[in-house]
Amino acid sequence: MADTVQPDNGQVVLESQSGLPKLTPSMIWMINLGFLGVQTAFTLQSSQMSRIFQTIGANPNNLGWFFILPPLAGLIVQPIVGYYSDRTWSPKFGGRRLPYLALGTIIAVIVMCLLPNSGSLGFGYGSFAALMFGAVTVALLDLSSNIAMQPFKMMVGDMVNDNQKSYAYGIQSFLSNTGAVLAAILPFLFAWWGISNTAKKGVVPQSVVISFYVGAAILVVTSLFTLLKVKEYDPEHYALYHGISEEANSTGGNWWTLLKSAPKVFWTVTLVQFFCWMAFQYLWTYSAGAIASNVWHTTNAASAGYQAAGNWYGVLAAVQSIAAVIWSYVLAKLPNSHHKFDYAFSLLLGSVGFIAVFFIHSQYTLIIAFALIGMAWAAMNTYPLTMVTNALTGAHMGTYLGLFNGSICLPQIVASLASFALFPLLGSSQINMFLLAGIVMLLGAFSVGTIKETYRA
C-alpha cells in the first residue's frame, strides 16, 4: 500500500518505490488543465488563419509565407524557454515552469483580441499594411502560445513517473483536443445563434471575432487553475526524485552538446514527426479553400459559400478532435508493448483520411475523413513525448523538450517553403495538396519501424 508523502512544496503525492513519487490523479489533471486554454487559442489560430488572411486579401499562392511564422516562432522560443526554465527557481512566481506560463498567457490574450480585427482597422483590402498587421499578430500569438504551451510538456517530464507518464500525456491529449473542439465549433455556433458570418469585403466576420474573444477568456480561466493549484518541486526535491545533482541543470546545457548526446529514440521519433507535421501543415494551410472548392464550388473568399466552408472546416476540426479524444482513450488502454504498432496503424488511418478528402464532394462524408485524421492526431500527441521523456534523465529536461520541439516546427517550415514550388506544380489547387499530404503521412507510418524504445527510470 502506498504511503502519503508531503514534500516541502506542499504538494500531496503517493510514495513510489523509487524515483519520482506517484501523483494523485487530481494533481495530474491540475498540471495539465491550462493546456485546454492554450490549445483553444492555438486551434483558433490554426483553423481560422487561412480564412482570415484570404478574407483580408491574401493570395492563396502566398499563404505559405504566413504559415511559416508559427513554426518559426516555436523553433526559436521553445528551446529558449526550456533552457532558461531549467535554471529558473522563483517560489514567489510559482517555480520553474509556471512563470513562463503566466507570461505567455498574458501576451496571448492581448494578441487574440487583435488578430481577428486585422481587416477592421482601415488598412484596405489586400493592402501591405493589413497583411503585415495580420502577420505580426500571428507571430506574436504563436510566440506567446509557445511560451505558455511548453511548461505543460515540461511539468509532466519533471513531476510524473514513468508508470503514470502515458496517463498524464493522455490527459494532456484529452484536454488539448477538448480545447480544439471548443475552438473549432465556436464560429459555427455563433453563426447558428444569429451572429453575422459575413462582412464587407476585407473584414473578418463577427462570428470569428467573438470566437477569439471567448477563446482568450477560456485561456485565462484554465491557466489560472494550473497556476494556483500546482506547486512545482524545488531544486532539492527535483534532484532527489530524478537521481541527479542539484547542479545538473545549472551547469552545461550547451544545445549542440545535448543534441550529440541525445538518445537514439530522440532522432528516430524526429524522423516520424517530420512526415506527420509536414502533412498537418498542409491541412491547416489549405483546408478552408479545398473544402470551398470541392463542396461549395467557389474560390472567392468574399463569397457566402467560402465563409460557409470556413465554418464547416471548424466543425470538421471539432470532429477531428473528438475522434482524437476517443482514440486517445483506446490507445491508453492498450499494452505499452504495442506502442509502435499502434503508432504506425494510427498514422496509416490518418493517411487514408487525407487522401479521402481529395475524392469527397459531400460535406457530411468529410466527417469520416476527418475522424480518421483525428486518430492520427491522437497518436502524434501521445507517443512521441512518451517515448522521448522515458529515454531521458531529469537533467536538462526542459532544454531537451524545447529542442525536440524542432521536430514539430522544422517540418512545418519545410512544408511551407516547399509549397511555393509544389502548389503551382500541382495546378495551384488547394485540394491537390491534400493528396500530397496523404502520401507524406503514409511515409510517416512506415518510418515508425525505425524506432526502438529505451527507458531511463
C-alpha positions in Angstrom: 0.0 0.0 0.0 1.4 3.4 -0.9 2.1 6.0 1.8 1.3 9.7 1.7 4.3 12.0 1.4 4.4 15.7 1.9 7.3 17.4 0.2 8.5 20.9 1.1 6.5 22.4 -1.7 3.2 21.3 -0.1 2.1 19.0 -2.9 0.5 15.8 -1.7 1.8 12.7 -3.5 1.7 9.0 -3.0 5.1 7.4 -2.4 6.5 5.2 -5.1 9.2 2.5 -4.8 11.9 4.8 -6.2 12.4 7.9 -8.3 9.5 10.3 -8.8 6.6 9.9 -6.5 3.2 8.7 -7.6 0.9 11.8 -8.0 -2.7 11.8 -7.2 -5.0 11.8 -10.3 -6.4 15.2 -9.4 -2.9 16.7 -9.3 -2.1 15.3 -12.8 -5.3 16.9 -14.0 -4.3 20.3 -12.5 -0.8 20.1 -14.0 -2.5 19.8 -17.4 -5.7 21.8 -17.1 -4.3 25.0 -18.5 -3.4 23.1 -21.7 -7.1 23.2 -22.6 -6.9 27.0 -22.8 -3.6 27.1 -24.7 -4.9 24.6 -27.3 -8.1 26.6 -27.7 -6.0 29.6 -28.6 -3.7 27.6 -30.8 -6.6 25.9 -32.7 -8.4 29.1 -33.2 -5.3 30.4 -34.9 -4.6 27.3 -37.0 -8.2 26.7 -38.1 -9.1 30.3 -38.9 -5.7 31.7 -40.1 -6.2 30.8 -43.7 -9.7 32.1 -43.6 -8.7 35.4 -42.0 -5.8 36.0 -44.4 -7.8 35.2 -47.5 -10.6 37.3 -46.2 -8.4 40.4 -45.8 -6.9 39.9 -49.3 -4.0 37.4 -49.2 -3.3 35.5 -52.5 -3.6 31.7 -51.9 -0.2 31.3 -53.7 1.4 33.3 -50.9 -0.3 31.6 -47.9 2.9 29.6 -47.2 4.7 32.8 -46.1 2.2 33.4 -43.3 2.2 29.8 -42.2 6.0 29.8 -41.8 5.6 32.3 -38.9 4.1 30.0 -36.3 6.6 27.1 -36.6 9.5 29.6 -36.9 8.3 31.1 -33.6 8.1 27.7 -31.9 11.5 26.7 -33.2 13.1 29.7 -31.6 11.1 30.2 -28.5 10.6 26.7 -27.1 14.3 25.8 -26.7 14.9 29.1 -25.1 12.0 28.6 -22.6 13.3 25.1 -21.9 16.9 26.3 -21.4 16.1 29.2 -19.0 13.3 27.4 -17.1 15.7 24.6 -16.3 17.7 27.2 -14.5 14.7 29.1 -13.0 13.6 28.8 -9.4 11.2 31.5 -8.3 8.9 30.5 -5.4 7.4 33.9 -5.4 6.2 33.5 -9.0 5.4 29.7 -9.0 8.6 27.8 -9.5 10.5 26.8 -12.7 7.9 26.5 -15.5 4.9 28.3 -14.2 6.3 31.9 -14.5 6.6 31.3 -18.3 3.1 30.0 -18.4 1.9 33.3 -16.8 3.9 35.4 -19.2 2.7 33.5 -22.3 -0.9 33.7 -21.2 -0.8 37.5 -20.7 0.7 38.2 -24.2 -1.6 35.6 -25.9 -4.8 37.2 -24.5 -3.8 40.6 -25.8 -2.9 39.3 -29.3 -6.1 37.2 -29.6 -8.1 40.4 -29.3 -6.1 42.0 -32.1 -5.7 39.3 -34.8 -9.3 38.9 -35.9 -9.6 42.7 -36.2 -6.8 42.8 -38.9 -9.4 43.8 -41.5 -11.2 46.4 -39.4 -8.5 49.0 -38.9 -8.9 50.8 -42.2 -5.7 49.4 -43.9 -7.7 48.5 -47.0 -8.4 45.1 -48.7 -5.3 43.2 -49.7 -3.0 46.1 -48.6 0.5 45.6 -47.5 -0.3 47.2 -44.1 -3.3 44.9 -43.5 -1.4 41.8 -44.3 1.7 42.8 -42.3 -0.5 43.6 -39.3 -2.0 40.2 -39.6 1.4 38.6 -39.9 2.8 40.4 -36.9 -0.1 39.5 -34.7 0.0 35.8 -35.8 3.8 35.7 -35.0 3.1 37.3 -31.6 0.2 34.9 -30.9 2.4 31.9 -31.7 5.3 33.2 -29.7 3.1 33.6 -26.7 1.3 30.3 -27.2 4.6 28.5 -27.4 5.8 30.2 -24.2 2.6 29.1 -22.5 2.5 25.6 -24.1 6.0 24.4 -23.3 5.6 24.4 -19.4 2.9 21.8 -19.6 5.1 19.3 -21.5 8.0 20.0 -19.2 6.0 19.7 -15.9 4.9 16.2 -16.9 8.5 15.3 -17.5 9.5 17.0 -14.3 6.9 15.6 -11.9 5.3 12.4 -13.3 7.0 9.0 -13.0 7.3 6.6 -15.9 4.3 4.5 -14.8 2.0 7.5 -14.9 3.5 9.3 -17.8 1.3 7.7 -20.5 -1.7 8.6 -18.4 -0.5 12.1 -17.9 0.1 12.7 -21.6 -3.2 11.0 -22.3 -4.9 13.6 -20.0 -2.9 16.3 -21.8 -4.1 15.0 -25.2 -7.7 14.8 -23.9 -7.6 18.4 -22.7 -5.8 19.5 -25.8 -8.4 18.0 -28.1 -11.3 19.3 -25.9 -9.8 22.8 -26.3 -9.5 22.2 -30.1 -13.2 21.1 -30.2 -14.3 24.3 -28.4 -12.2 26.5 -30.7 -13.3 24.7 -33.9 -17.1 24.9 -33.3 -17.2 28.4 -31.8 -17.6 30.3 -35.2 -20.2 27.7 -36.3 -22.2 28.1 -33.1 -22.1 31.9 -33.1 -23.3 31.9 -36.7 -26.0 29.5 -35.8 -27.1 31.7 -33.0 -27.5 34.6 -35.4 -24.2 36.5 -35.2 -23.1 37.6 -38.6 -21.0 35.2 -40.6 -20.3 37.6 -43.4 -19.0 41.1 -43.5 -18.0 43.7 -46.1 -15.0 42.9 -48.3 -11.8 42.6 -46.4 -13.4 42.5 -42.9 -13.4 39.3 -40.8 -17.0 38.3 -39.8 -18.1 38.9 -36.2 -18.7 35.2 -35.7 -14.9 34.7 -35.9 -14.0 37.9 -33.9 -16.2 36.9 -31.0 -14.8 33.4 -31.1 -11.3 34.8 -30.4 -12.6 36.8 -27.5 -14.2 33.8 -25.9 -11.0 31.7 -26.6 -9.0 34.4 -24.7 -11.3 34.1 -21.7 -11.0 30.3 -21.7 -7.2 30.6 -21.8 -7.2 32.9 -18.7 -9.5 30.8 -16.6 -7.8 27.4 -17.3 -4.3 28.8 -16.9 -5.2 30.3 -13.5 -6.3 26.9 -12.3 -2.8 25.4 -13.1 -1.0 28.5 -11.8 -2.9 28.5 -8.5 -3.1 24.7 -7.8 0.2 23.3 -8.9 3.4 23.6 -6.8 6.5 22.5 -8.6 9.3 20.6 -6.9 12.0 22.8 -5.5 15.6 22.1 -6.8 16.4 19.8 -3.8 13.4 17.5 -4.3 13.7 17.6 -8.1 17.3 16.4 -7.9 16.4 13.8 -5.3 13.5 12.4 -7.3 15.4 12.3 -10.6 18.6 10.9 -9.1 20.8 13.9 -10.2 22.8 16.6 -8.5 21.2 20.0 -7.8 23.9 21.4 -10.1 23.0 19.2 -13.1 20.6 21.7 -14.6 22.5 24.9 -13.7 25.8 23.9 -15.4 26.4 22.8 -19.0 23.4 22.5 -21.2 25.0 23.6 -24.5 22.4 22.8 -27.2 24.9 21.2 -29.6 26.4 19.1 -26.8 23.0 17.9 -25.7 21.9 17.1 -29.2 25.1 15.0 -29.7 24.4 13.0 -26.6 20.6 12.7 -27.2 19.3 9.1 -27.0 18.7 7.4 -30.4 15.0 7.4 -29.9 15.1 11.2 -30.0 16.2 11.1 -33.6 14.1 8.2 -34.8 10.9 9.8 -33.4 12.0 13.0 -35.0 12.0 11.3 -38.4 8.4 10.2 -37.9 7.5 13.6 -36.7 8.9 15.2 -39.9 6.4 13.4 -42.2 3.4 13.9 -39.8 3.8 17.6 -39.2 4.5 18.3 -42.8 1.2 16.7 -43.7 -0.7 18.6 -41.0 0.8 21.9 -42.1 -0.9 21.4 -45.5 -4.1 20.6 -43.7 -4.1 23.9 -41.8 -3.0 25.9 -44.8 -5.4 24.6 -47.4 -8.5 23.1 -45.7 -10.8 26.1 -46.0 -10.0 26.6 -49.7 -10.1 22.9 -50.5 -13.5 22.4 -48.9 -14.9 25.5 -50.5 -13.7 24.3 -53.9 -14.7 20.7 -53.6 -18.1 21.1 -51.8 -19.2 24.7 -52.3 -17.6 25.1 -55.8 -16.1 28.5 -55.1 -12.7 30.0 -54.7 -14.0 33.5 -53.9 -13.0 34.3 -50.3 -15.6 37.1 -50.1 -18.5 34.7 -51.0 -21.1 33.3 -48.6 -20.1 29.8 -49.9 -16.5 30.3 -48.9 -17.4 31.6 -45.5 -19.8 28.6 -45.0 -16.9 26.3 -45.9 -14.7 28.1 -43.3 -17.3 27.4 -40.7 -17.7 23.8 -41.8 -14.0 23.3 -41.6 -14.4 24.4 -38.0 -17.0 21.6 -37.5 -14.6 19.1 -39.2 -11.8 20.2 -36.9 -14.1 19.5 -34.0 -14.8 16.1 -35.4 -11.1 15.5 -35.7 -10.6 16.5 -32.1 -13.5 14.3 -30.8 -12.1 11.4 -32.7 -8.7 12.1 -31.2 -10.2 12.1 -27.7 -11.9 8.8 -28.2 -8.9 7.2 -29.9 -6.6 8.6 -27.2 -8.7 6.7 -24.7 -8.4 3.5 -26.8 -4.6 3.9 -27.1 -4.3 4.4 -23.3 -5.9 1.0 -22.7 -3.5 -0.9 -25.0 -0.4 -2.5 -23.6 2.9 -0.5 -23.6 4.5 -3.3 -25.7 2.2 -2.3 -28.6 3.3 1.3 -28.8 5.0 1.0 -32.2 2.2 -0.9 -33.9 -0.5 1.4 -32.5 1.5 4.5 -33.5 2.0 3.2 -37.1 -1.6 2.0 -37.5 -2.9 5.4 -36.3 -0.8 7.2 -38.9 -1.9 4.9 -41.6 -5.5 5.7 -40.8 -4.7 9.4 -41.0 -3.1 8.9 -44.4 -6.3 7.3 -45.6 -8.3 10.3 -44.2 -6.1 12.9 -46.0 -6.3 11.1 -49.4 -10.1 10.6 -49.0 -10.6 14.4 -48.7 -9.3 14.7 -52.3 -12.2 12.5 -53.6 -15.1 13.7 -51.4 -17.6 16.3 -52.6 -20.2 15.9 -49.8 -19.7 18.0 -46.7 -21.1 15.2 -44.5 -19.0 12.5 -45.9 -16.0 14.6 -45.0 -16.8 13.8 -41.3 -15.4 10.2 -41.9 -12.2 11.5 -43.4 -11.5 14.0 -40.6 -12.3 11.3 -38.0 -9.5 9.2 -39.5 -7.2 12.3 -39.4 -8.1 12.8 -35.8 -7.0 9.2 -34.9 -3.5 10.0 -36.4 -3.6 13.3 -34.4 -4.2 11.4 -31.1 -1.1 9.2 -31.7 1.0 12.2 -32.7 0.2 13.9 -29.3 0.7 10.8 -27.2 3.6 8.6 -28.4 6.4 11.0 -29.3 6.6 12.7 -25.9 6.1 9.5 -24.0 8.9 7.7 -25.9 11.4 10.6 -25.7 10.8 11.5 -22.0 11.1 7.9 -21.0 14.5 7.8 -22.5 15.7 11.0 -20.8 17.1 11.6 -17.3 15.8 14.6 -15.4 18.9 16.6 -16.3 18.1 19.4 -18.8 14.6 18.1 -19.3 13.2 21.4 -20.4 16.1 22.1 -22.8 15.7 18.7 -24.4 12.0 19.0 -24.8 12.5 22.5 -26.3 15.0 21.1 -28.8 12.6 18.2 -29.5 10.0 20.8 -30.5 12.2 21.3 -33.6 10.8 18.0 -34.8 7.4 19.8 -34.9 8.5 23.2 -36.2 11.1 22.3 -38.8 8.7 20.1 -40.9 6.1 22.9 -41.0 8.7 25.4 -42.2 9.9 22.9 -44.8 6.3 22.3 -45.9 5.6 26.0 -46.2 8.8 26.7 -48.2 8.2 23.7 -50.4 4.6 24.8 -51.1 5.9 27.7 -53.3 7.1 25.1 -55.8 4.6 22.3 -55.1 1.4 24.4 -55.1 1.9 25.7 -58.8 3.3 22.3 -59.8 0.0 20.7 -58.6 -2.1 23.1 -60.6 -2.4 25.8 -58.0 -5.2 23.6 -56.5 -5.7 23.6 -52.7 -7.4 20.2 -52.9 -4.4 18.6 -54.7 -2.3 19.5 -51.6 -4.4 17.1 -49.6 -3.4 14.2 -51.8 0.2 15.1 -51.3 -0.3 15.3 -47.5 -1.8 11.8 -47.5 1.3 10.4 -49.3 3.6 12.2 -46.8 1.6 10.8 -43.8 1.9 7.3 -45.3 5.7 7.7 -45.2 5.4 8.7 -41.6 3.5 5.4 -40.8 6.3 3.4 -42.4 9.1 5.3 -40.6 7.7 4.2 -37.2 9.6 1.0 -37.9 12.9 2.8 -37.2 12.0 3.5 -33.6 13.5 1.4 -30.7 12.1 2.4 -27.3 14.5 2.8 -24.3 13.8 3.7 -20.7 15.8 5.7 -18.1 13.8 5.3 -14.8 
